[in-house]
Amino acid sequence: MAYYFKVSILFRTFASSETKNDGSTLIKVLLLALFLAVGKGVAWAQVVAADDIQQLQKEMYRLYDKNDEEAFMDVTNRLKEAAQKAGDERTFYRAWSNQALYFAKRQQRNRGQLTAKDMQQYALTHNDKYGIYSGTHVIATIQGMMGDYDEATENFTKAVSYLHEHFPNESAAVSLIELARISLTRRAPEQVCRYAEQALKEPNVSAMHRLNAWSMICLSKVDTAYYHVKNAEEYQKEFDYIYGEREKAKQAYGHDDSNGPIIDVWRKINDHQYEEALALCEKVRSPLFRINMQHLIYKRMGNYKKAYWVNLNYWKMRDSINAVRNNHLLMEMTAAMDLGRVELEAKELKLHNQQLRLDMAADELEHKRLEEEALMLTLKNRETELANATIRLENDSLESHNKSLQLSEYQSKMQAQEEKEHSHHILIAAAGAIALLLIAFLSFYLYRRQLAARRLQQAYHQLEDAYDQLEETTTAKERIESELRIARNIQMSMVPQTFPERSDLDLYGLMTPAKEVGGDLYDFLIIDNQLYFCVGDVSGKGVPASLFMAQAIRLFRALAKQRRKPKDIATRLNDELSENNDNGMFVTMFIGEADLTTGHLYFCNAGHNPPLIDGEFIDVESNAPIGLWPEADFVGEEADNIKGKLLFVYTDGLNEAEDHTQTQYGDERLQQLLRQMKGRTARQVVDTFSQMVATHRNGAEPNDDLTMLAIRCL
C-alpha cells in the first residue's frame, strides 16, 4: 500500500506540472508508466514469495508430527531455499532447526545432533547471529532429550546470554522454560521457579511462553513434601494463587498447553477430590504417567489393593516398552556388526588375492629366467654344431681333392696341366661359396643373439621391478606385524599378571587373545579386605576392541577405588562409554565385590555369561550390555556367603570354542569338568580349562578371545 501511495503522489505531481513542451510531457508520462510497471512487478514477486513461504510453513508444521520423513524433508528444504532467496533469516533457521528436532524425536538423535551442528557451523561461517543462537538452542534441546542435562543446561545458558547480548529486545523465554523443565526433571523446585519467573520478566514474552512458565511453577509446587516447613493451609493458598495466575495466562493464550491435564489432576488431589482426579487422569496423554498418577490417587484414598494392581500394571507396561526398545537397539547393533564383519572378510580376501598375484608374478619371472637359460644353452649347442659342420666340410673338400689327384695320374701328361688348373678353379669356387655361407650364418646368428639379449634385458628389468615391489610389501607387512606385537604387549600389560598370595584368598586369571590383540578383559583390586573384580568381552575383535577394552579397564579401576557398588560401577561405566559412541561398540561385563572376611558377594551382570559357583550356574538379572545407550538402569544382586566355594567367571571364548567341524565346547562339558575340580586351586582350574580348549580345537584357529578368572575365598 505504501508503494501505491507513493506512485499516486508522483502521478499527481506530473499531472499538475506546466506542459509547455508536449514532447517533454510525453517522456514524463512514459517514464511514469515504466516506473509503475517495474514497481508493481517487484511488489507482486514479493507478495508471491511471502505466500509461498507461509504455505510451506503450514505444510512443515502439519508434517512435523507425521512419520513421512521424505515429505517433511522435501517441504523444509524448499522452505529453506525460499526463505534464503527472500532474505528471511528467521524462517531459514527455523526450518533447519525443525529438521534437527524431527530426527531427534524419532530416535535418530545422532543424526539430529549432526544436523544442528551443521546449522551452527553455517551460521558461524556467515556470522548470522540469529542462526548461532538457534543452533545453540537446538543442540541443547537434543542433549536434554538424550539425558545429558549438564551439557544441555550449559548450552541453554549460553543461548540466553547470547540472545540478551545481540537481541536485547527479544524474549529468551523459550530457553529459560527448557532450563526450568530440566530442573524439574532433576527435582530442583527452587531452580524451576527461578528460571520460570525470569522467563515471565523477559521483554515481549508471548502468551504461550507465559502459560508454559506458570505451568512450570505449578508443577514445582505440587509435591507437598517440599514444603514440609509450612502448614497445609499456607501451601494451599500459595498453590491456589499460582493456579489462578496460570488460568489467566491460559485464557490470554486461548487454549491449554500439554501440562494442563497433569496440573488439573494435582489440583483435585490437593483438594481431596479423588474421584474427579481419577476422571481427569484419562486426559493425560502418556500411559505410563497416567497409571502412575492413578497409583498415587488410590494411595491417597487408602485403597491400597487397587493401588497395588495399578502399580503392577505400570511396571508391566514399562518393562514391555523397555523390552521393545532393547530389541530394536540389539537388531540395529547386530546388523551393524554383520556389516562390519562382511567388510573385514572382504578386505582379508582382497589381501589374500594380492598375495596370490604376487606369488604368480614371482613364479612367472622364475619361469622366464629358466626359459632364457634354456635359450642360451640352445645357442651354445648350435655354435658347436656349426663348428663341427665346418670341420666336416673341410674334410670332405680334402678327400675330394685327393681323389682328383689320384685320377689325374691315369691321364696323359698333356691333360695333367689342364686338370690341375681345373681343380684349382673348383677349389677357389668352393672356398668362396663356403665363405659366403659362413658369413650369412654368422650374421643370422649375431642378429638372433642380439634379439635374445634385448629380451633377456627386458625380462631382467621386469624381474627387478617385481622384486622391489615384493620387498616393499614384505617390509610393510613386517612393520604392521611389529606394531601389532607391540600393541599386544601393551594390552597384556594392562591386565594383572601377578596374583595376591594371601591366606584368605586363592585367585588366578588368564586372557588369551584370538588375534594379535583382542577385546576381552579382566581386572581385580583389593581395598581393606574388599575384593573388587570384573571380567568383560568387548564386541568385535582387533585394534578397535582393544582400545575399547583399555578404556573400560581404566574406568573400572577408577570407580573401584571410589569403593562403589557393582551396579553403580556398571551405571557409571555405561554413562561414560555410551557417550559419543558413534561406532556402536559395547562390552558385556560381570562386576563383583567380595568381602574376604564374611564371604558376602555383591555383583552386577551386564549382559555377560552367567558364572558358576562350585560347578553350578547362578541366576543373574538380565541387564543390558554396557555402552549401548545412556541412562540404562542396572540391577545389582548378592550372595550371602561364598567362603570355601570356587567362583568361576569366563568369556564365550571358552564354551563357544570350535574345532575344525565347528563343534562347540559347550556349557555341559564346562559344568561337568568344573564339578570334578572343586578341590583344586584357582590356577589349576584355569590351566586345566586352557589345555582342554586347546585339545578340543585340535589345531583349529581360535574363533574368539578366551578369558577366565577363578576366585576362592578361604
Secondary structure, 3 states (H helix, E strand, C coil): CHHHHHHHHHHHHHHHCCCCCHHHHHHHHHHHHHHHHHHHHHHHHHHHHHHHHHHHHHHHHHHCCCCCHHHHHHHHHHHHHHHHHHCCHHHHHHHHHHHHHHHHCCCCHHHHHHHHHHHHHHHHHHCCHHHHHHHHHHHHHHHHHCCCHHHHHHHHHHHHHHHHHHCCCCCCHHHHHHHHHHHHHCCCHHHHHHHHHHHHCCCCCCHHHHHHHHHHHHHHHCCHHHHCCCCHHHHHHHHHHHHHHHHHHHHHHCCCCCCHHHHHHHHHHHCCCHHHHHHHHCCCCCHHHHHHHHHHHHHHHCCHHHHHHHHHHHHHHHHHHHHHHHHHHHHHHHHHHHHHHHHHHHHHHHHHHHHHHHHHHHHHHHHHHHHHHHHHHHHHHHHHHHHHHHHHHHHHHHHHHHHHHHHHHCCCHHHHHHHHHHHHHHHHHHHHHHHHHHHHHHHHHHHHHHHHHHHHHHHHHHHHHHHHHHHHHHHHHHHHHHHHHHHHHHHHHHCCCCCCCECCEEEEEEEECCCCCCCEEEEEEEECCEEEEEEEEECCCHHHHHHHHHHHHHHHHHHHHCCCCHHHHHHHHHHHHHCCCCCCCCEEEEEEEEECCCCCEEEEEEECCCCEECCEECCCCCCCCECCCCCCCCCCEEECCCECCEEEEECHHHHCCECCCCCECCHHHHHHHHHHCCCCCHHHHHHHHHHHHHHHHCCCCCCCCEEEEEEEEC
